[in-house]
Every structure is written in structure tokens, then in C-alpha cells.
Amino acid sequence: GSGAPIPLVANGTYDVGFGDINALIQFAAIKPEDAPIAVYVMFNQPPFTIAVKADSPIKTPKDLEGKTLGGSTNDAALKLFPAFCKITKIDCSKVTITNMQPNLREQMLMQGQIDGAFGYVNTIRFSAKLIGVDVDKQLRFINYGDYGMDLYSNAIIVSKKLAKDNPAAVRGLVAAINHGLEDALKDPDAAVAAVAKREPLIKVPVERERFDATLKLEMNHPEIAKIGLGNVDMSRLKRSIDILVEANNLPRTPTPEEIFTPAFLPPADELPKKLF
């Protein structure tokens, strides 16, 4: 799950991670001295969703009461569910949560073992497609972003120690990732081919489609035309922090500057401002 990298970077297991910025906000509210910091936000649109079968009686968030939902322990959508409950005015205590391995999620949903599945919309969509599900006909999605949760999502995060002791390494890593993304945008087929060279078991046509969907649904917030991909709108990030602090009764409110720094970004004119 995308919440898992946060504590692993915080405790020194890794120097760098790719994880959900909302999990970082919650971590920073509790352990500010240990919290990593985001340096490049890749997913600037909220991908968090609850997938249900197309013929499910679940049409609105209120319909989730009395139902069983499943997700992996560190799934970001699951971690954000208390905030979703508060915003949509549903009673979280009336929803049963089942934890499972991420690779079982779509199978359990389609087999009726759970009524809904937490996840990122594209992850569920393409994982379901890989097991033979006709997603457009067999699934529906209750997306958090449709209910006022205009949150950022996955980002490159680094430990405070790395940022302090070796800022040149962080700056170089971010520049390399940004450059790689620019190359991928110019030639998406070559980008997916590079992944296939590293992981030959992937299904290239499906991953090519997933790449396009990720760009469109998770990375293409209108703000990038102004600030560039990788950067954030600090006022929007502040609103996200406030949503999480209130919904989860967190002990303190981190500042946006605790969560994200633009200090390691390439020059503004080198950040992608149009994805397709």
C-alpha cells in the first residue's frame, strides 16, 4: 500500500520512497521530528476510490453502512476512509473492514466476499482487467474526489537526514526523475518498453493503457499548467492538511512546509506543464 513507505523512510530503512502524501501528513502530526518530507509530487489528483460491482446496491456513500469493505492495511484509500466518512456524513462504525493482500482485492470483490474494495482507481481498474474483468460493464467507482476531498496523493519523499546531509543527491534524484518523465511523455511506447525490459512478465498493451490513464486521471490537475508537475499549491496542501487533522482528530496540525519543500525541484521552466 502507498502508506507503507512513510514509516520505512522515517525509521531509516530507506532513504527515499514513493508514497501517499496524506499518510505523510498523518505521520508528521504524530511524530514531527521523524517525519520525512515530500520533494516531488507525482500524483496531483485524488485517485482514492471504493470499487463496487456494477450491479451492487451501493450507489452513494450512505449505502456503505452495513456493508463489508476490503483493502490492504497500508492502502491510502483505507487510511483516508475516516475522513471520507466525516465529509459524507456516514457512520464509519457501521462499516465492516476486512484486510487482505493487495493481489486478492479484485478477486474477492468479484466473488462477492466483500461488497467494496479500497484502492487507487487505476490500480483497481487495470488489476481487474488483468484477471478478465470487463471493468466498464462490471465495476463502478465511488471516488473520494467527487465528495470534496481534493487531495494530493503519491510523491517522492526523502528522509530529513538525507535532505540535510546530502542535498545534492536529492536534487540530482529529483532532476533525473523529472527528466525521465519528460522522456516518457515524448515516447510512451519506449517508456513502457523500458519497464518490460526490467519486468518481462508485464502485459505491455495493458501497461501502455495504464500509463495513459495514470497521466489523465492522477497527474493532470489543471494547476500544473501554472506551477508545473512536481510542485504543489501550498494553499491547496494546507486545506488537505486541515481535512485530515479534523477528520482524524490528529494531535497537531503540520504546516505545509513540514510536508513539502520545493527546494529540490528543477527550475520552473523544466517542470512538465502539459502531459498530452
Secondary structure as GFF3:
##gff-version 3
##sequence-region A 1 276
A	DSSP	alpha_helix	5	10	.	.	.	ID=ss1
A	DSSP	beta_strand	16	20	.	.	.	ID=ss2
A	DSSP	alpha_helix	21	30	.	.	.	ID=ss3
A	DSSP	beta_strand	37	41	.	.	.	ID=ss4
A	DSSP	beta_strand	48	53	.	.	.	ID=ss5
A	DSSP	three_ten_helix	61	64	.	.	.	ID=ss6
A	DSSP	beta_strand	68	71	.	.	.	ID=ss7
A	DSSP	alpha_helix	76	79	.	.	.	ID=ss8
A	DSSP	alpha_helix	81	88	.	.	.	ID=ss9
A	DSSP	three_ten_helix	92	94	.	.	.	ID=ss10
A	DSSP	beta_strand	96	99	.	.	.	ID=ss11
A	DSSP	three_ten_helix	102	104	.	.	.	ID=ss12
A	DSSP	alpha_helix	105	110	.	.	.	ID=ss13
A	DSSP	beta_strand	116	120	.	.	.	ID=ss14
A	DSSP	alpha_helix	121	130	.	.	.	ID=ss15
A	DSSP	alpha_helix	135	138	.	.	.	ID=ss16
A	DSSP	beta_strand	139	143	.	.	.	ID=ss17
A	DSSP	three_ten_helix	144	147	.	.	.	ID=ss18
A	DSSP	beta_strand	154	158	.	.	.	ID=ss19
A	DSSP	alpha_helix	160	165	.	.	.	ID=ss20
A	DSSP	alpha_helix	167	186	.	.	.	ID=ss21
A	DSSP	alpha_helix	188	198	.	.	.	ID=ss22
A	DSSP	alpha_helix	204	218	.	.	.	ID=ss23
A	DSSP	alpha_helix	224	227	.	.	.	ID=ss24
A	DSSP	alpha_helix	234	248	.	.	.	ID=ss25
A	DSSP	alpha_helix	256	259	.	.	.	ID=ss26
A	DSSP	three_ten_helix	268	270	.	.	.	ID=ss27
###
